[in-house]
Amino acid sequence: MNYSELLKHRDDLKRIAAKYKIREIYVIGSVARDQTSSSSDIDFLIELAEGASALGVGGFSYEAEKLLGISVDVIPSFALPGISDGQFKANIEDDAIAL
């Protein structure tokens, strides 16, 4: 799935995000870089709203996979400071495109 195909699901993804108190969704990884292949998953960076539960990350991931029919990986923004691989962290920050 490429970025333009993903955009067709933006409203549904935003609805799911609101359910789990997710304030913002960013597309990262191969979809953001327009380097998808048939084996690509979709990677999201998310910002949780105040009062959100970390369990909402799993709920969002599950519902997004169900909606999109493709594997989804989700990284909450609060985890970024704990990423020790500087290049990986920089790639995430450079790739991020708001959905």
N, CA and C atoms as an extended XYZ file, in Angstrom:
297
Properties=species:S:1:pos:R:3:atomname:S:1:resname:S:1:resid:I:1 pbc="F F F"
N         0.855       -1.174        0.000 N   MET     1
C         0.000        0.000        0.000 CA  MET     1
C         0.901        1.237        0.000 C   MET     1
N         0.648        2.148       -0.919 N   ASN     2
C         1.435        3.375       -0.952 CA  ASN     2
C         0.685        4.491       -0.212 C   ASN     2
N         1.324        5.647       -0.124 N   TYR     3
C         0.768        6.749        0.661 CA  TYR     3
C        -0.581        7.219        0.114 C   TYR     3
N        -0.715        7.346       -1.193 N   SER     4
C        -1.991        7.816       -1.755 CA  SER     4
C        -3.117        6.817       -1.485 C   SER     4
N        -2.806        5.527       -1.494 N   GLU     5
C        -3.819        4.515       -1.146 CA  GLU     5
C        -4.181        4.617        0.334 C   GLU     5
N        -3.185        4.872        1.165 N   LEU     6
C        -3.419        5.011        2.601 CA  LEU     6
C        -4.318        6.209        2.897 C   LEU     6
N        -4.146        7.284        2.147 N   LEU     7
C        -4.953        8.489        2.366 CA  LEU     7
C        -6.450        8.230        2.192 C   LEU     7
N        -6.809        7.239        1.413 N   LYS     8
C        -8.223        6.890        1.235 CA  LYS     8
C        -8.848        6.434        2.549 C   LYS     8
N        -8.013        6.018        3.492 N   HIS     9
C        -8.484        5.510        4.785 CA  HIS     9
C        -8.258        6.516        5.915 C   HIS     9
N        -7.846        7.730        5.559 N   ARG    10
C        -7.492        8.722        6.582 CA  ARG    10
C        -8.630        8.968        7.569 C   ARG    10
N        -9.835        9.192        7.094 N   ASP    11
C       -10.946        9.497        7.998 CA  ASP    11
C       -11.208        8.349        8.960 C   ASP    11
N       -11.174        7.123        8.461 N   ASP    12
C       -11.387        5.963        9.332 CA  ASP    12
C       -10.256        5.816       10.346 C   ASP    12
N        -9.023        6.055        9.918 N   LEU    13
C        -7.887        5.973       10.843 CA  LEU    13
C        -7.974        7.061       11.907 C   LEU    13
N        -8.401        8.256       11.520 N   LYS    14
C        -8.570        9.341       12.489 CA  LYS    14
C        -9.673        8.998       13.499 C   LYS    14
N       -10.735        8.359       13.026 N   ARG    15
C       -11.823        7.949       13.921 CA  ARG    15
C       -11.316        6.930       14.932 C   ARG    15
N       -10.550        5.952       14.455 N   ILE    16
C        -9.965        4.945       15.346 CA  ILE    16
C        -9.018        5.619       16.336 C   ILE    16
N        -8.206        6.539       15.851 N   ALA    17
C        -7.259        7.246       16.719 CA  ALA    17
C        -7.986        8.000       17.829 C   ALA    17
N        -9.063        8.677       17.485 N   ALA    18
C        -9.820        9.433       18.483 CA  ALA    18
C       -10.368        8.512       19.567 C   ALA    18
N       -10.787        7.339       19.179 N   LYS    19
C       -11.317        6.350       20.127 CA  LYS    19
C       -10.289        6.002       21.200 C   LYS    19
N        -9.007        5.994       20.821 N   TYR    20
C        -7.929        5.634       21.748 CA  TYR    20
C        -7.147        6.851       22.239 C   TYR    20
N        -7.722        8.036       22.080 N   LYS    21
C        -7.110        9.288       22.533 CA  LYS    21
C        -5.729        9.503       21.922 C   LYS    21
N        -5.644        9.234       20.635 N   ILE    22
C        -4.418        9.493       19.884 CA  ILE    22
C        -4.614       10.830       19.182 C   ILE    22
N        -3.736       11.768       19.485 N   ARG    23
C        -3.869       13.143       18.997 CA  ARG    23
C        -3.415       13.299       17.556 C   ARG    23
N        -2.340       12.598       17.191 N   GLU    24
C        -1.780       12.767       15.849 CA  GLU    24
C        -1.219       11.447       15.352 C   GLU    24
N        -1.344       11.215       14.046 N   ILE    25
C        -0.800       10.022       13.391 CA  ILE    25
C         0.165       10.496       12.314 C   ILE    25
N         1.365        9.935       12.333 N   TYR    26
C         2.355       10.213       11.292 CA  TYR    26
C         2.695        8.909       10.589 C   TYR    26
N         2.829        8.967        9.290 N   VAL    27
C         3.282        7.820        8.510 CA  VAL    27
C         4.802        7.902        8.462 C   VAL    27
N         5.475        6.786        8.731 N   ILE    28
C         6.933        6.722        8.667 CA  ILE    28
C         7.325        5.480        7.868 C   ILE    28
N         8.597        5.291        7.668 N   GLY    29
C         9.075        4.085        6.998 CA  GLY    29
C         8.888        4.120        5.494 C   GLY    29
N         8.786        2.932        4.911 N   SER    30
C         8.779        2.796        3.449 CA  SER    30
C         7.600        3.504        2.788 C   SER    30
N         6.448        3.538        3.452 N   VAL    31
C         5.290        4.226        2.862 CA  VAL    31
C         5.566        5.725        2.783 C   VAL    31
N         6.148        6.288        3.826 N   ALA    32
C         6.471        7.721        3.831 CA  ALA    32
C         7.546        8.058        2.803 C   ALA    32
N         8.472        7.130        2.591 N   ARG    33
C         9.572        7.369        1.642 CA  ARG    33
C         9.215        6.962        0.214 C   ARG    33
N         7.998        6.456       -0.001 N   ASP    34
C         7.552        5.967       -1.306 CA  ASP    34
C         8.486        4.880       -1.834 C   ASP    34
N         8.817        3.931       -0.937 N   GLN    35
C         9.688        2.810       -1.288 CA  GLN    35
C         9.031        1.480       -0.924 C   GLN    35
N         7.731        1.387       -1.121 N   THR    36
C         7.016        0.179       -0.730 CA  THR    36
C         7.256       -0.961       -1.705 C   THR    36
N         7.109       -2.165       -1.173 N   SER    37
C         7.155       -3.375       -1.990 CA  SER    37
C         5.955       -4.229       -1.586 C   SER    37
N         5.800       -5.360       -2.217 N   SER    38
C         4.666       -6.234       -1.899 CA  SER    38
C         4.738       -6.766       -0.468 C   SER    38
N         5.913       -6.743        0.143 N   SER    39
C         6.053       -7.250        1.514 CA  SER    39
C         6.072       -6.129        2.556 C   SER    39
N         5.849       -4.890        2.136 N   SER    40
C         5.904       -3.755        3.063 CA  SER    40
C         4.729       -3.761        4.027 C   SER    40
N         5.025       -3.357        5.262 N   ASP    41
C         3.971       -3.094        6.229 CA  ASP    41
C         3.773       -1.580        6.273 C   ASP    41
N         2.949       -1.119        7.195 N   ILE    42
C         2.762        0.317        7.372 CA  ILE    42
C         3.234        0.664        8.772 C   ILE    42
N         4.066        1.688        8.851 N   ASP    43
C         4.611        2.131       10.127 CA  ASP    43
C         4.017        3.489       10.475 C   ASP    43
N         3.535        3.595       11.712 N   PHE    44
C         2.976        4.851       12.199 CA  PHE    44
C         3.738        5.311       13.432 C   PHE    44
N         3.930        6.599       13.538 N   LEU    45
C         4.373        7.257       14.760 CA  LEU    45
C         3.139        7.981       15.271 C   LEU    45
N         2.807        7.785       16.540 N   ILE    46
C         1.594        8.413       17.067 CA  ILE    46
C         1.911        9.260       18.295 C   ILE    46
N         1.125       10.311       18.467 N   GLU    47
C         1.187       11.144       19.663 CA  GLU    47
C        -0.089       10.904       20.451 C   GLU    47
N         0.081       10.499       21.698 N   LEU    48
C        -1.070       10.260       22.555 CA  LEU    48
C        -1.532       11.570       23.184 C   LEU    48
N        -2.838       11.731       23.303 N   ALA    49
C        -3.406       12.893       23.977 CA  ALA    49
C        -3.315       12.680       25.484 C   ALA    49
N        -3.478       13.762       26.220 N   GLU    50
C        -3.473       13.660       27.675 CA  GLU    50
C        -4.582       12.712       28.124 C   GLU    50
N        -4.263       11.863       29.061 N   GLY    51
C        -5.233       10.908       29.577 CA  GLY    51
C        -5.314        9.614       28.790 C   GLY    51
N        -4.530        9.507       27.731 N   ALA    52
C        -4.531        8.280       26.924 CA  ALA    52
C        -3.786        7.178       27.667 C   ALA    52
N        -4.150        5.964       27.364 N   SER    53
C        -3.502        4.796       27.952 CA  SER    53
C        -2.535        4.190       26.944 C   SER    53
N        -1.429        3.676       27.438 N   ALA    54
C        -0.488        2.980       26.551 CA  ALA    54
C        -1.166        1.776       25.899 C   ALA    54
N        -2.194        1.237       26.530 N   LEU    55
C        -2.932        0.116       25.939 CA  LEU    55
C        -3.646        0.532       24.655 C   LEU    55
N        -3.907        1.817       24.520 N   GLY    56
C        -4.531        2.322       23.303 CA  GLY    56
C        -3.661        2.136       22.077 C   GLY    56
N        -2.348        2.063       22.283 N   VAL    57
C        -1.431        1.828       21.166 CA  VAL    57
C        -1.756        0.481       20.526 C   VAL    57
N        -1.934       -0.533       21.353 N   GLY    58
C        -2.281       -1.864       20.853 CA  GLY    58
C        -3.649       -1.894       20.202 C   GLY    58
N        -4.601       -1.201       20.798 N   GLY    59
C        -5.943       -1.141       20.223 CA  GLY    59
C        -5.950       -0.471       18.863 C   GLY    59
N        -5.226        0.636       18.761 N   PHE    60
C        -5.126        1.331       17.474 CA  PHE    60
C        -4.466        0.431       16.435 C   PHE    60
N        -3.377       -0.210       16.819 N   SER    61
C        -2.653       -1.093       15.895 CA  SER    61
C        -3.563       -2.205       15.383 C   SER    61
N        -4.293       -2.842       16.290 N   TYR    62
C        -5.188       -3.941       15.918 CA  TYR    62
C        -6.271       -3.467       14.944 C   TYR    62
N        -6.918       -2.356       15.284 N   GLU    63
C        -8.009       -1.873       14.429 CA  GLU    63
C        -7.501       -1.353       13.086 C   GLU    63
N        -6.316       -0.744       13.082 N   ALA    64
C        -5.742       -0.259       11.821 CA  ALA    64
C        -5.409       -1.433       10.906 C   ALA    64
N        -4.843       -2.498       11.471 N   GLU    65
C        -4.543       -3.697       10.665 CA  GLU    65
C        -5.817       -4.288       10.081 C   GLU    65
N        -6.848       -4.350       10.896 N   LYS    66
C        -8.132       -4.898       10.449 CA  LYS    66
C        -8.713       -4.046        9.308 C   LYS    66
N        -8.643       -2.746        9.447 N   LEU    67
C        -9.160       -1.827        8.429 CA  LEU    67
C        -8.365       -1.915        7.133 C   LEU    67
N        -7.041       -1.897        7.247 N   LEU    68
C        -6.177       -1.804        6.074 CA  LEU    68
C        -5.859       -3.149        5.439 C   LEU    68
N        -6.001       -4.229        6.205 N   GLY    69
C        -5.690       -5.554        5.676 CA  GLY    69
C        -4.205       -5.769        5.453 C   GLY    69
N        -3.385       -5.083        6.248 N   ILE    70
C        -1.936       -5.167        6.111 CA  ILE    70
C        -1.318       -5.009        7.505 C   ILE    70
N        -0.157       -5.582        7.696 N   SER    71
C         0.533       -5.483        8.979 CA  SER    71
C         0.865       -4.025        9.305 C   SER    71
N         0.656       -3.659       10.565 N   VAL    72
C         0.884       -2.289       11.023 CA  VAL    72
C         1.822       -2.314       12.225 C   VAL    72
N         2.822       -1.443       12.209 N   ASP    73
C         3.697       -1.227       13.360 CA  ASP    73
C         3.454        0.184       13.864 C   ASP    73
N         3.375        0.329       15.187 N   VAL    74
C         3.086        1.628       15.786 CA  VAL    74
C         4.160        1.956       16.817 C   VAL    74
N         4.712        3.161       16.703 N   ILE    75
C         5.677        3.654       17.681 CA  ILE    75
C         5.062        4.885       18.340 C   ILE    75
N         4.854        4.848       19.660 N   PRO    76
C         4.360        6.049       20.330 CA  PRO    76
C         5.489        7.070       20.466 C   PRO    76
N         5.174        8.336       20.304 N   SER    77
C         6.211        9.374       20.332 CA  SER    77
C         6.943        9.425       21.666 C   SER    77
N         6.281        9.012       22.758 N   PHE    78
C         6.966        9.035       24.050 CA  PHE    78
C         8.131        8.053       24.105 C   PHE    78
N         8.195        7.111       23.161 N   ALA    79
C         9.288        6.132       23.128 CA  ALA    79
C        10.531        6.662       22.410 C   ALA    79
N        10.401        7.742       21.663 N   LEU    80
C        11.537        8.252       20.876 CA  LEU    80
C        12.780        8.554       21.714 C   LEU    80
N        12.656        9.207       22.869 N   PRO    81
C        13.870        9.487       23.648 CA  PRO    81
C        14.617        8.220       24.087 C   PRO    81
N        13.934        7.102       24.176 N   GLY    82
C        14.557        5.854       24.605 CA  GLY    82
C        15.211        5.061       23.488 C   GLY    82
N        15.106        5.511       22.256 N   ILE    83
C        15.714        4.796       21.131 CA  ILE    83
C        17.203        5.110       21.115 C   ILE    83
N        18.012        4.078       21.303 N   SER    84
C        19.460        4.288       21.414 CA  SER    84
C        20.160        4.374       20.060 C   SER    84
N        19.552        3.832       19.027 N   ASP    85
C        20.145        3.887       17.690 CA  ASP    85
C        19.832        5.257       17.082 C   ASP    85
N        20.826        6.132       17.089 N   GLY    86
C        20.633        7.502       16.625 CA  GLY    86
C        20.170        7.604       15.190 C   GLY    86
N        20.683        6.741       14.312 N   GLN    87
C        20.289        6.786       12.901 CA  GLN    87
C        18.835        6.361       12.730 C   GLN    87
N        18.416        5.317       13.459 N   PHE    88
C        17.029        4.861       13.403 CA  PHE    88
C        16.096        5.975       13.874 C   PHE    88
N        16.456        6.613       14.981 N   LYS    89
C        15.644        7.708       15.511 CA  LYS    89
C        15.576        8.862       14.507 C   LYS    89
N        16.701        9.207       13.897 N   ALA    90
C        16.728       10.285       12.900 CA  ALA    90
C        15.862        9.937       11.696 C   ALA    90
N        15.899        8.681       11.265 N   ASN    91
C        15.064        8.248       10.137 CA  ASN    91
C        13.585        8.419       10.458 C   ASN    91
N        13.198        8.047       11.672 N   ILE    92
C        11.799        8.192       12.087 CA  ILE    92
C        11.396        9.660       12.009 C   ILE    92
N        12.223       10.514       12.593 N   GLU    93
C        11.901       11.940       12.625 CA  GLU    93
C        11.900       12.555       11.223 C   GLU    93
N        12.824       12.121       10.370 N   ASP    94
C        12.898       12.655        9.003 CA  ASP    94
C        11.746       12.173        8.124 C   ASP    94
N        11.319       10.924        8.327 N   ASP    95
C        10.272       10.325        7.495 CA  ASP    95
C         8.874       10.843        7.802 C   ASP    95
N         8.631       11.254        9.036 N   ALA    96
C         7.275       11.486        9.537 CA  ALA    96
C         6.470       12.464        8.677 C   ALA    96
N         5.341       11.956        8.169 N   ILE    97
C         4.385       12.753        7.395 CA  ILE    97
C         3.039       12.653        8.110 C   ILE    97
N         2.478       13.788        8.498 N   ALA    98
C         1.181       13.781        9.176 CA  ALA    98
C         0.117       13.185        8.265 C   ALA    98
N        -0.718       12.342        8.843 N   LEU    99
C        -1.780       11.701        8.065 CA  LEU    99
C        -2.987       12.621        8.007 C   LEU    99
